[in-house]
Amino acid sequence: MQYQVPVIIEPLKEGGYYAECPSLPGCHVEGETYLDALENLEDVIRIHIEGRLEFGESLPPELIPFHQQQKFSLQLPVMVGA
């Protein structure tokens, strides 16, 4: 099953990016690039959700089952120029 998961990604002063999922405490990572941070966070979130389900724990209501046929919004960063 896929879930819509709210995440926050922000640049770090020393370089790289920090990403977290406020709905799942402990799910936070860093990455060299925006995409690295996003991919790392996806892995951490997947492991976290699988663990909760394996132990019969409920998921936070902020995590909504995702169906590819449904409409969703996304803010996509697009770099133009150098």
PyMOL Python script that loads the backbone (N, CA, C, O; Angstrom):
from pymol import cmd

cmd.read_pdbstr("""\
ATOM      1  N   MET A   1       0.844  -1.172   0.000  1.00  0.00           N
ATOM      2  CA  MET A   1       0.000   0.000   0.000  1.00  0.00           C
ATOM      3  C   MET A   1       0.892   1.239   0.000  1.00  0.00           C
ATOM      4  O   MET A   1       1.964   1.246   0.605  1.00  0.00           O
ATOM      5  N   GLN A   2       0.446   2.263  -0.671  1.00  0.00           N
ATOM      6  CA  GLN A   2       1.155   3.543  -0.684  1.00  0.00           C
ATOM      7  C   GLN A   2       0.402   4.529   0.199  1.00  0.00           C
ATOM      8  O   GLN A   2      -0.819   4.455   0.338  1.00  0.00           O
ATOM      9  N   TYR A   3       1.152   5.454   0.793  1.00  0.00           N
ATOM     10  CA  TYR A   3       0.562   6.480   1.645  1.00  0.00           C
ATOM     11  C   TYR A   3       1.018   7.856   1.198  1.00  0.00           C
ATOM     12  O   TYR A   3       2.137   8.022   0.712  1.00  0.00           O
ATOM     13  N   GLN A   4       0.148   8.843   1.363  1.00  0.00           N
ATOM     14  CA  GLN A   4       0.547  10.243   1.221  1.00  0.00           C
ATOM     15  C   GLN A   4       1.105  10.651   2.577  1.00  0.00           C
ATOM     16  O   GLN A   4       0.430  10.523   3.599  1.00  0.00           O
ATOM     17  N   VAL A   5       2.328  11.136   2.582  1.00  0.00           N
ATOM     18  CA  VAL A   5       3.009  11.450   3.831  1.00  0.00           C
ATOM     19  C   VAL A   5       3.492  12.895   3.786  1.00  0.00           C
ATOM     20  O   VAL A   5       4.261  13.257   2.896  1.00  0.00           O
ATOM     21  N   PRO A   6       3.055  13.726   4.731  1.00  0.00           N
ATOM     22  CA  PRO A   6       3.537  15.110   4.740  1.00  0.00           C
ATOM     23  C   PRO A   6       5.003  15.166   5.189  1.00  0.00           C
ATOM     24  O   PRO A   6       5.373  14.572   6.202  1.00  0.00           O
ATOM     25  N   VAL A   7       5.821  15.880   4.431  1.00  0.00           N
ATOM     26  CA  VAL A   7       7.240  16.018   4.771  1.00  0.00           C
ATOM     27  C   VAL A   7       7.664  17.481   4.659  1.00  0.00           C
ATOM     28  O   VAL A   7       7.021  18.290   3.990  1.00  0.00           O
ATOM     29  N   ILE A   8       8.756  17.786   5.330  1.00  0.00           N
ATOM     30  CA  ILE A   8       9.354  19.124   5.278  1.00  0.00           C
ATOM     31  C   ILE A   8      10.813  18.951   4.878  1.00  0.00           C
ATOM     32  O   ILE A   8      11.520  18.113   5.439  1.00  0.00           O
ATOM     33  N   ILE A   9      11.263  19.740   3.912  1.00  0.00           N
ATOM     34  CA  ILE A   9      12.660  19.709   3.479  1.00  0.00           C
ATOM     35  C   ILE A   9      13.181  21.134   3.507  1.00  0.00           C
ATOM     36  O   ILE A   9      12.550  22.049   2.978  1.00  0.00           O
ATOM     37  N   GLU A  10      14.343  21.314   4.134  1.00  0.00           N
ATOM     38  CA  GLU A  10      14.916  22.658   4.205  1.00  0.00           C
ATOM     39  C   GLU A  10      16.428  22.608   4.031  1.00  0.00           C
ATOM     40  O   GLU A  10      17.069  21.632   4.420  1.00  0.00           O
ATOM     41  N   PRO A  11      17.001  23.665   3.444  1.00  0.00           N
ATOM     42  CA  PRO A  11      18.455  23.707   3.264  1.00  0.00           C
ATOM     43  C   PRO A  11      19.153  23.920   4.606  1.00  0.00           C
ATOM     44  O   PRO A  11      18.629  24.589   5.497  1.00  0.00           O
ATOM     45  N   LEU A  12      20.339  23.340   4.730  1.00  0.00           N
ATOM     46  CA  LEU A  12      21.158  23.516   5.924  1.00  0.00           C
ATOM     47  C   LEU A  12      22.181  24.622   5.681  1.00  0.00           C
ATOM     48  O   LEU A  12      22.665  24.782   4.560  1.00  0.00           O
ATOM     49  N   LYS A  13      22.509  25.376   6.707  1.00  0.00           N
ATOM     50  CA  LYS A  13      23.479  26.471   6.576  1.00  0.00           C
ATOM     51  C   LYS A  13      24.834  25.963   6.103  1.00  0.00           C
ATOM     52  O   LYS A  13      25.510  26.623   5.315  1.00  0.00           O
ATOM     53  N   GLU A  14      25.230  24.780   6.589  1.00  0.00           N
ATOM     54  CA  GLU A  14      26.535  24.234   6.236  1.00  0.00           C
ATOM     55  C   GLU A  14      26.530  23.483   4.904  1.00  0.00           C
ATOM     56  O   GLU A  14      27.542  22.905   4.509  1.00  0.00           O
ATOM     57  N   GLY A  15      25.396  23.495   4.220  1.00  0.00           N
ATOM     58  CA  GLY A  15      25.251  22.797   2.945  1.00  0.00           C
ATOM     59  C   GLY A  15      24.431  21.534   3.104  1.00  0.00           C
ATOM     60  O   GLY A  15      24.352  20.968   4.194  1.00  0.00           O
ATOM     61  N   GLY A  16      23.840  21.104   2.046  1.00  0.00           N
ATOM     62  CA  GLY A  16      22.990  19.929   2.092  1.00  0.00           C
ATOM     63  C   GLY A  16      21.579  20.287   2.524  1.00  0.00           C
ATOM     64  O   GLY A  16      21.221  21.461   2.624  1.00  0.00           O
ATOM     65  N   TYR A  17      20.787  19.259   2.778  1.00  0.00           N
ATOM     66  CA  TYR A  17      19.384  19.450   3.123  1.00  0.00           C
ATOM     67  C   TYR A  17      18.986  18.565   4.291  1.00  0.00           C
ATOM     68  O   TYR A  17      19.541  17.485   4.491  1.00  0.00           O
ATOM     69  N   TYR A  18      18.021  19.039   5.052  1.00  0.00           N
ATOM     70  CA  TYR A  18      17.427  18.306   6.167  1.00  0.00           C
ATOM     71  C   TYR A  18      15.987  18.001   5.784  1.00  0.00           C
ATOM     72  O   TYR A  18      15.274  18.883   5.305  1.00  0.00           O
ATOM     73  N   ALA A  19      15.555  16.768   5.987  1.00  0.00           N
ATOM     74  CA  ALA A  19      14.183  16.379   5.662  1.00  0.00           C
ATOM     75  C   ALA A  19      13.588  15.631   6.847  1.00  0.00           C
ATOM     76  O   ALA A  19      14.262  14.833   7.498  1.00  0.00           O
ATOM     77  N   GLU A  20      12.308  15.902   7.117  1.00  0.00           N
ATOM     78  CA  GLU A  20      11.648  15.223   8.223  1.00  0.00           C
ATOM     79  C   GLU A  20      10.182  14.969   7.906  1.00  0.00           C
ATOM     80  O   GLU A  20       9.587  15.610   7.039  1.00  0.00           O
ATOM     81  N   CYS A  21       9.626  14.018   8.633  1.00  0.00           N
ATOM     82  CA  CYS A  21       8.199  13.725   8.572  1.00  0.00           C
ATOM     83  C   CYS A  21       7.648  13.983   9.971  1.00  0.00           C
ATOM     84  O   CYS A  21       7.767  13.123  10.843  1.00  0.00           O
ATOM     85  N   PRO A  22       7.047  15.151  10.201  1.00  0.00           N
ATOM     86  CA  PRO A  22       6.566  15.496  11.539  1.00  0.00           C
ATOM     87  C   PRO A  22       5.537  14.507  12.094  1.00  0.00           C
ATOM     88  O   PRO A  22       5.396  14.390  13.311  1.00  0.00           O
ATOM     89  N   SER A  23       4.833  13.809  11.239  1.00  0.00           N
ATOM     90  CA  SER A  23       3.813  12.849  11.681  1.00  0.00           C
ATOM     91  C   SER A  23       4.413  11.571  12.261  1.00  0.00           C
ATOM     92  O   SER A  23       3.741  10.834  12.982  1.00  0.00           O
ATOM     93  N   LEU A  24       5.683  11.312  11.940  1.00  0.00           N
ATOM     94  CA  LEU A  24       6.349  10.096  12.404  1.00  0.00           C
ATOM     95  C   LEU A  24       7.616  10.481  13.167  1.00  0.00           C
ATOM     96  O   LEU A  24       8.678  10.630  12.562  1.00  0.00           O
ATOM     97  N   PRO A  25       7.517  10.643  14.480  1.00  0.00           N
ATOM     98  CA  PRO A  25       8.679  11.039  15.281  1.00  0.00           C
ATOM     99  C   PRO A  25       9.878  10.122  15.028  1.00  0.00           C
ATOM    100  O   PRO A  25       9.750   8.898  14.989  1.00  0.00           O
ATOM    101  N   GLY A  26      11.027  10.738  14.862  1.00  0.00           N
ATOM    102  CA  GLY A  26      12.249   9.989  14.599  1.00  0.00           C
ATOM    103  C   GLY A  26      12.564   9.836  13.123  1.00  0.00           C
ATOM    104  O   GLY A  26      13.654   9.390  12.765  1.00  0.00           O
ATOM    105  N   CYS A  27      11.628  10.197  12.265  1.00  0.00           N
ATOM    106  CA  CYS A  27      11.859  10.090  10.819  1.00  0.00           C
ATOM    107  C   CYS A  27      12.415  11.406  10.306  1.00  0.00           C
ATOM    108  O   CYS A  27      11.671  12.297   9.898  1.00  0.00           O
ATOM    109  N   HIS A  28      13.737  11.514  10.335  1.00  0.00           N
ATOM    110  CA  HIS A  28      14.416  12.704   9.829  1.00  0.00           C
ATOM    111  C   HIS A  28      15.784  12.292   9.314  1.00  0.00           C
ATOM    112  O   HIS A  28      16.416  11.383   9.852  1.00  0.00           O
ATOM    113  N   VAL A  29      16.231  12.965   8.273  1.00  0.00           N
ATOM    114  CA  VAL A  29      17.491  12.620   7.613  1.00  0.00           C
ATOM    115  C   VAL A  29      18.145  13.881   7.061  1.00  0.00           C
ATOM    116  O   VAL A  29      17.561  14.964   7.065  1.00  0.00           O
ATOM    117  N   GLU A  30      19.365  13.708   6.589  1.00  0.00           N
ATOM    118  CA  GLU A  30      20.052  14.750   5.839  1.00  0.00           C
ATOM    119  C   GLU A  30      20.486  14.151   4.506  1.00  0.00           C
ATOM    120  O   GLU A  30      20.605  12.934   4.368  1.00  0.00           O
ATOM    121  N   GLY A  31      20.717  15.010   3.543  1.00  0.00           N
ATOM    122  CA  GLY A  31      21.202  14.568   2.245  1.00  0.00           C
ATOM    123  C   GLY A  31      22.019  15.662   1.607  1.00  0.00           C
ATOM    124  O   GLY A  31      21.826  16.842   1.898  1.00  0.00           O
ATOM    125  N   GLU A  32      22.930  15.274   0.738  1.00  0.00           N
ATOM    126  CA  GLU A  32      23.791  16.243   0.066  1.00  0.00           C
ATOM    127  C   GLU A  32      22.983  17.148  -0.858  1.00  0.00           C
ATOM    128  O   GLU A  32      23.265  18.340  -0.975  1.00  0.00           O
ATOM    129  N   THR A  33      21.980  16.573  -1.512  1.00  0.00           N
ATOM    130  CA  THR A  33      21.101  17.342  -2.390  1.00  0.00           C
ATOM    131  C   THR A  33      19.665  17.191  -1.907  1.00  0.00           C
ATOM    132  O   THR A  33      19.363  16.359  -1.052  1.00  0.00           O
ATOM    133  N   TYR A  34      18.788  18.013  -2.472  1.00  0.00           N
ATOM    134  CA  TYR A  34      17.358  17.935  -2.165  1.00  0.00           C
ATOM    135  C   TYR A  34      16.841  16.522  -2.444  1.00  0.00           C
ATOM    136  O   TYR A  34      16.115  15.952  -1.629  1.00  0.00           O
ATOM    137  N   LEU A  35      17.214  15.962  -3.590  1.00  0.00           N
ATOM    138  CA  LEU A  35      16.740  14.624  -3.954  1.00  0.00           C
ATOM    139  C   LEU A  35      17.327  13.542  -3.061  1.00  0.00           C
ATOM    140  O   LEU A  35      16.638  12.579  -2.726  1.00  0.00           O
ATOM    141  N   ASP A  36      18.598  13.685  -2.668  1.00  0.00           N
ATOM    142  CA  ASP A  36      19.199  12.727  -1.734  1.00  0.00           C
ATOM    143  C   ASP A  36      18.410  12.704  -0.427  1.00  0.00           C
ATOM    144  O   ASP A  36      18.086  11.637   0.095  1.00  0.00           O
ATOM    145  N   ALA A  37      18.108  13.883   0.091  1.00  0.00           N
ATOM    146  CA  ALA A  37      17.361  13.970   1.347  1.00  0.00           C
ATOM    147  C   ALA A  37      15.981  13.339   1.194  1.00  0.00           C
ATOM    148  O   ALA A  37      15.526  12.615   2.079  1.00  0.00           O
ATOM    149  N   LEU A  38      15.323  13.608   0.086  1.00  0.00           N
ATOM    150  CA  LEU A  38      13.991  13.056  -0.155  1.00  0.00           C
ATOM    151  C   LEU A  38      14.036  11.527  -0.264  1.00  0.00           C
ATOM    152  O   LEU A  38      13.191  10.839   0.308  1.00  0.00           O
ATOM    153  N   GLU A  39      15.012  11.003  -0.992  1.00  0.00           N
ATOM    154  CA  GLU A  39      15.148   9.544  -1.131  1.00  0.00           C
ATOM    155  C   GLU A  39      15.491   8.893   0.205  1.00  0.00           C
ATOM    156  O   GLU A  39      14.944   7.845   0.546  1.00  0.00           O
ATOM    157  N   ASN A  40      16.395   9.513   0.962  1.00  0.00           N
ATOM    158  CA  ASN A  40      16.754   8.984   2.278  1.00  0.00           C
ATOM    159  C   ASN A  40      15.541   8.961   3.199  1.00  0.00           C
ATOM    160  O   ASN A  40      15.322   7.993   3.928  1.00  0.00           O
ATOM    161  N   LEU A  41      14.757  10.030   3.162  1.00  0.00           N
ATOM    162  CA  LEU A  41      13.576  10.109   4.017  1.00  0.00           C
ATOM    163  C   LEU A  41      12.546   9.058   3.612  1.00  0.00           C
ATOM    164  O   LEU A  41      11.907   8.449   4.470  1.00  0.00           O
ATOM    165  N   GLU A  42      12.387   8.848   2.325  1.00  0.00           N
ATOM    166  CA  GLU A  42      11.442   7.819   1.867  1.00  0.00           C
ATOM    167  C   GLU A  42      11.813   6.453   2.446  1.00  0.00           C
ATOM    168  O   GLU A  42      10.937   5.708   2.883  1.00  0.00           O
ATOM    169  N   ASP A  43      13.106   6.122   2.451  1.00  0.00           N
ATOM    170  CA  ASP A  43      13.559   4.848   3.015  1.00  0.00           C
ATOM    171  C   ASP A  43      13.240   4.759   4.504  1.00  0.00           C
ATOM    172  O   ASP A  43      12.738   3.739   4.975  1.00  0.00           O
ATOM    173  N   VAL A  44      13.530   5.823   5.240  1.00  0.00           N
ATOM    174  CA  VAL A  44      13.290   5.835   6.687  1.00  0.00           C
ATOM    175  C   VAL A  44      11.796   5.718   6.988  1.00  0.00           C
ATOM    176  O   VAL A  44      11.397   4.980   7.888  1.00  0.00           O
ATOM    177  N   ILE A  45      10.980   6.442   6.241  1.00  0.00           N
ATOM    178  CA  ILE A  45       9.529   6.390   6.447  1.00  0.00           C
ATOM    179  C   ILE A  45       9.007   4.986   6.153  1.00  0.00           C
ATOM    180  O   ILE A  45       8.196   4.459   6.914  1.00  0.00           O
ATOM    181  N   ARG A  46       9.459   4.382   5.071  1.00  0.00           N
ATOM    182  CA  ARG A  46       9.013   3.031   4.717  1.00  0.00           C
ATOM    183  C   ARG A  46       9.336   2.046   5.841  1.00  0.00           C
ATOM    184  O   ARG A  46       8.479   1.258   6.241  1.00  0.00           O
ATOM    185  N   ILE A  47      10.554   2.089   6.345  1.00  0.00           N
ATOM    186  CA  ILE A  47      10.967   1.190   7.425  1.00  0.00           C
ATOM    187  C   ILE A  47      10.127   1.444   8.676  1.00  0.00           C
ATOM    188  O   ILE A  47       9.708   0.502   9.347  1.00  0.00           O
ATOM    189  N   HIS A  48       9.886   2.703   8.984  1.00  0.00           N
ATOM    190  CA  HIS A  48       9.092   3.073  10.159  1.00  0.00           C
ATOM    191  C   HIS A  48       7.664   2.523  10.040  1.00  0.00           C
ATOM    192  O   HIS A  48       7.155   1.905  10.976  1.00  0.00           O
ATOM    193  N   ILE A  49       7.027   2.747   8.895  1.00  0.00           N
ATOM    194  CA  ILE A  49       5.651   2.283   8.692  1.00  0.00           C
ATOM    195  C   ILE A  49       5.589   0.757   8.729  1.00  0.00           C
ATOM    196  O   ILE A  49       4.704   0.189   9.369  1.00  0.00           O
ATOM    197  N   GLU A  50       6.519   0.091   8.050  1.00  0.00           N
ATOM    198  CA  GLU A  50       6.534  -1.373   8.054  1.00  0.00           C
ATOM    199  C   GLU A  50       6.672  -1.914   9.471  1.00  0.00           C
ATOM    200  O   GLU A  50       6.014  -2.890   9.830  1.00  0.00           O
ATOM    201  N   GLY A  51       7.520  -1.288  10.277  1.00  0.00           N
ATOM    202  CA  GLY A  51       7.699  -1.716  11.666  1.00  0.00           C
ATOM    203  C   GLY A  51       6.433  -1.550  12.486  1.00  0.00           C
ATOM    204  O   GLY A  51       6.053  -2.444  13.242  1.00  0.00           O
ATOM    205  N   ARG A  52       5.784  -0.410  12.336  1.00  0.00           N
ATOM    206  CA  ARG A  52       4.539  -0.179  13.081  1.00  0.00           C
ATOM    207  C   ARG A  52       3.478  -1.194  12.699  1.00  0.00           C
ATOM    208  O   ARG A  52       2.795  -1.741  13.566  1.00  0.00           O
ATOM    209  N   LEU A  53       3.336  -1.448  11.404  1.00  0.00           N
ATOM    210  CA  LEU A  53       2.327  -2.407  10.949  1.00  0.00           C
ATOM    211  C   LEU A  53       2.660  -3.824  11.414  1.00  0.00           C
ATOM    212  O   LEU A  53       1.767  -4.584  11.789  1.00  0.00           O
ATOM    213  N   GLU A  54       3.938  -4.175  11.389  1.00  0.00           N
ATOM    214  CA  GLU A  54       4.368  -5.504  11.822  1.00  0.00           C
ATOM    215  C   GLU A  54       4.015  -5.754  13.284  1.00  0.00           C
ATOM    216  O   GLU A  54       3.671  -6.875  13.661  1.00  0.00           O
ATOM    217  N   PHE A  55       4.100  -4.713  14.105  1.00  0.00           N
ATOM    218  CA  PHE A  55       3.808  -4.861  15.531  1.00  0.00           C
ATOM    219  C   PHE A  55       2.369  -4.483  15.878  1.00  0.00           C
ATOM    220  O   PHE A  55       2.026  -4.337  17.051  1.00  0.00           O
ATOM    221  N   GLY A  56       1.533  -4.327  14.856  1.00  0.00           N
ATOM    222  CA  GLY A  56       0.117  -4.065  15.085  1.00  0.00           C
ATOM    223  C   GLY A  56      -0.198  -2.671  15.587  1.00  0.00           C
ATOM    224  O   GLY A  56      -1.272  -2.435  16.141  1.00  0.00           O
ATOM    225  N   GLU A  57       0.729  -1.749  15.397  1.00  0.00           N
ATOM    226  CA  GLU A  57       0.502  -0.368  15.834  1.00  0.00           C
ATOM    227  C   GLU A  57      -0.249   0.400  14.750  1.00  0.00           C
ATOM    228  O   GLU A  57      -0.085   0.139  13.558  1.00  0.00           O
ATOM    229  N   SER A  58      -1.061   1.336  15.176  1.00  0.00           N
ATOM    230  CA  SER A  58      -1.807   2.145  14.214  1.00  0.00           C
ATOM    231  C   SER A  58      -0.902   3.220  13.614  1.00  0.00           C
ATOM    232  O   SER A  58       0.145   3.562  14.165  1.00  0.00           O
ATOM    233  N   LEU A  59      -1.331   3.731  12.486  1.00  0.00           N
ATOM    234  CA  LEU A  59      -0.609   4.819  11.825  1.00  0.00           C
ATOM    235  C   LEU A  59      -1.300   6.137  12.142  1.00  0.00           C
ATOM    236  O   LEU A  59      -2.512   6.162  12.351  1.00  0.00           O
ATOM    237  N   PRO A  60      -0.550   7.232  12.181  1.00  0.00           N
ATOM    238  CA  PRO A  60      -1.158   8.538  12.436  1.00  0.00           C
ATOM    239  C   PRO A  60      -2.199   8.872  11.367  1.00  0.00           C
ATOM    240  O   PRO A  60      -2.053   8.463  10.215  1.00  0.00           O
ATOM    241  N   PRO A  61      -3.243   9.607  11.735  1.00  0.00           N
ATOM    242  CA  PRO A  61      -4.291   9.944  10.764  1.00  0.00           C
ATOM    243  C   PRO A  61      -3.792  10.827   9.618  1.00  0.00           C
ATOM    244  O   PRO A  61      -4.450  10.917   8.581  1.00  0.00           O
ATOM    245  N   GLU A  62      -2.639  11.480   9.790  1.00  0.00           N
ATOM    246  CA  GLU A  62      -2.091  12.324   8.720  1.00  0.00           C
ATOM    247  C   GLU A  62      -1.620  11.499   7.523  1.00  0.00           C
ATOM    248  O   GLU A  62      -1.480  12.030   6.421  1.00  0.00           O
ATOM    249  N   LEU A  63      -1.374  10.201   7.736  1.00  0.00           N
ATOM    250  CA  LEU A  63      -0.945   9.326   6.648  1.00  0.00           C
ATOM    251  C   LEU A  63      -2.191   8.792   5.955  1.00  0.00           C
ATOM    252  O   LEU A  63      -2.958   8.025   6.538  1.00  0.00           O
ATOM    253  N   ILE A  64      -2.383   9.202   4.718  1.00  0.00           N
ATOM    254  CA  ILE A  64      -3.583   8.858   3.969  1.00  0.00           C
ATOM    255  C   ILE A  64      -3.220   7.819   2.911  1.00  0.00           C
ATOM    256  O   ILE A  64      -2.255   8.009   2.170  1.00  0.00           O
ATOM    257  N   PRO A  65      -3.983   6.718   2.827  1.00  0.00           N
ATOM    258  CA  PRO A  65      -3.715   5.772   1.739  1.00  0.00           C
ATOM    259  C   PRO A  65      -3.754   6.499   0.391  1.00  0.00           C
ATOM    260  O   PRO A  65      -4.647   7.305   0.129  1.00  0.00           O
ATOM    261  N   PHE A  66      -2.783   6.200  -0.442  1.00  0.00           N
ATOM    262  CA  PHE A  66      -2.647   6.871  -1.732  1.00  0.00           C
ATOM    263  C   PHE A  66      -3.037   5.917  -2.848  1.00  0.00           C
ATOM    264  O   PHE A  66      -2.573   4.777  -2.897  1.00  0.00           O
ATOM    265  N   HIS A  67      -3.885   6.388  -3.736  1.00  0.00           N
ATOM    266  CA  HIS A  67      -4.288   5.626  -4.912  1.00  0.00           C
ATOM    267  C   HIS A  67      -3.880   6.453  -6.127  1.00  0.00           C
ATOM    268  O   HIS A  67      -4.207   7.637  -6.208  1.00  0.00           O
ATOM    269  N   GLN A  68      -3.178   5.847  -7.059  1.00  0.00           N
ATOM    270  CA  GLN A  68      -2.629   6.592  -8.183  1.00  0.00           C
ATOM    271  C   GLN A  68      -3.691   7.280  -9.024  1.00  0.00           C
ATOM    272  O   GLN A  68      -3.375   8.194  -9.786  1.00  0.00           O
ATOM    273  N   GLN A  69      -4.933   6.863  -8.902  1.00  0.00           N
ATOM    274  CA  GLN A  69      -5.986   7.484  -9.687  1.00  0.00           C
ATOM    275  C   GLN A  69      -6.493   8.774  -9.043  1.00  0.00           C
ATOM    276  O   GLN A  69      -7.231   9.529  -9.678  1.00  0.00           O
ATOM    277  N   GLN A  70      -6.112   9.034  -7.807  1.00  0.00           N
ATOM    278  CA  GLN A  70      -6.643  10.218  -7.150  1.00  0.00           C
ATOM    279  C   GLN A  70      -5.772  11.440  -7.410  1.00  0.00           C
ATOM    280  O   GLN A  70      -4.583  11.323  -7.706  1.00  0.00           O
ATOM    281  N   LYS A  71      -6.367  12.578  -7.298  1.00  0.00           N
ATOM    282  CA  LYS A  71      -5.686  13.852  -7.516  1.00  0.00           C
ATOM    283  C   LYS A  71      -4.944  14.248  -6.239  1.00  0.00           C
ATOM    284  O   LYS A  71      -5.452  14.044  -5.136  1.00  0.00           O
ATOM    285  N   PHE A  72      -3.745  14.813  -6.386  1.00  0.00           N
ATOM    286  CA  PHE A  72      -3.005  15.331  -5.242  1.00  0.00           C
ATOM    287  C   PHE A  72      -2.193  16.534  -5.691  1.00  0.00           C
ATOM    288  O   PHE A  72      -1.925  16.715  -6.879  1.00  0.00           O
ATOM    289  N   SER A  73      -1.806  17.350  -4.724  1.00  0.00           N
ATOM    290  CA  SER A  73      -1.010  18.535  -5.057  1.00  0.00           C
ATOM    291  C   SER A  73       0.424  18.325  -4.596  1.00  0.00           C
ATOM    292  O   SER A  73       0.690  17.572  -3.659  1.00  0.00           O
ATOM    293  N   LEU A  74       1.336  19.001  -5.270  1.00  0.00           N
ATOM    294  CA  LEU A  74       2.754  18.860  -4.993  1.00  0.00           C
ATOM    295  C   LEU A  74       3.450  20.153  -5.373  1.00  0.00           C
ATOM    296  O   LEU A  74       3.186  20.714  -6.436  1.00  0.00           O
ATOM    297  N   GLN A  75       4.331  20.626  -4.518  1.00  0.00           N
ATOM    298  CA  GLN A  75       5.157  21.779  -4.872  1.00  0.00           C
ATOM    299  C   GLN A  75       6.479  21.238  -5.391  1.00  0.00           C
ATOM    300  O   GLN A  75       7.232  20.604  -4.652  1.00  0.00           O
ATOM    301  N   LEU A  76       6.756  21.488  -6.650  1.00  0.00           N
ATOM    302  CA  LEU A  76       7.930  20.951  -7.312  1.00  0.00           C
ATOM    303  C   LEU A  76       8.960  22.053  -7.526  1.00  0.00           C
ATOM    304  O   LEU A  76       8.688  23.017  -8.242  1.00  0.00           O
ATOM    305  N   PRO A  77      10.148  21.927  -6.914  1.00  0.00           N
ATOM    306  CA  PRO A  77      11.178  22.930  -7.159  1.00  0.00           C
ATOM    307  C   PRO A  77      11.794  22.720  -8.545  1.00  0.00           C
ATOM    308  O   PRO A  77      12.189  21.607  -8.894  1.00  0.00           O
ATOM    309  N   VAL A  78      11.872  23.780  -9.318  1.00  0.00           N
ATOM    310  CA  VAL A  78      12.424  23.706 -10.672  1.00  0.00           C
ATOM    311  C   VAL A  78      13.547  24.729 -10.787  1.00  0.00           C
ATOM    312  O   VAL A  78      13.316  25.924 -10.605  1.00  0.00           O
ATOM    313  N   MET A  79      14.769  24.269 -11.090  1.00  0.00           N
ATOM    314  CA  MET A  79      15.906  25.166 -11.237  1.00  0.00           C
ATOM    315  C   MET A  79      15.984  25.632 -12.686  1.00  0.00           C
ATOM    316  O   MET A  79      15.958  24.822 -13.613  1.00  0.00           O
ATOM    317  N   VAL A  80      16.078  26.930 -12.868  1.00  0.00           N
ATOM    318  CA  VAL A  80      16.187  27.513 -14.198  1.00  0.00           C
ATOM    319  C   VAL A  80      17.502  28.279 -14.256  1.00  0.00           C
ATOM    320  O   VAL A  80      17.772  29.109 -13.388  1.00  0.00           O
ATOM    321  N   GLY A  81      18.305  28.016 -15.247  1.00  0.00           N
ATOM    322  CA  GLY A  81      19.603  28.682 -15.355  1.00  0.00           C
ATOM    323  C   GLY A  81      20.622  28.016 -14.449  1.00  0.00           C
ATOM    324  O   GLY A  81      20.381  26.937 -13.909  1.00  0.00           O
ATOM    325  N   ALA A  82      21.767  28.674 -14.289  1.00  0.00           N
ATOM    326  CA  ALA A  82      22.827  28.082 -13.475  1.00  0.00           C
ATOM    327  C   ALA A  82      23.005  28.749 -12.157  1.00  0.00           C
ATOM    328  O   ALA A  82      23.865  28.348 -11.373  1.00  0.00           O
TER     329      ALA A  82
END
""", "prot")
cmd.dss("prot")
cmd.show_as("cartoon", "prot")
cmd.util.cbc("prot")
cmd.orient("prot")
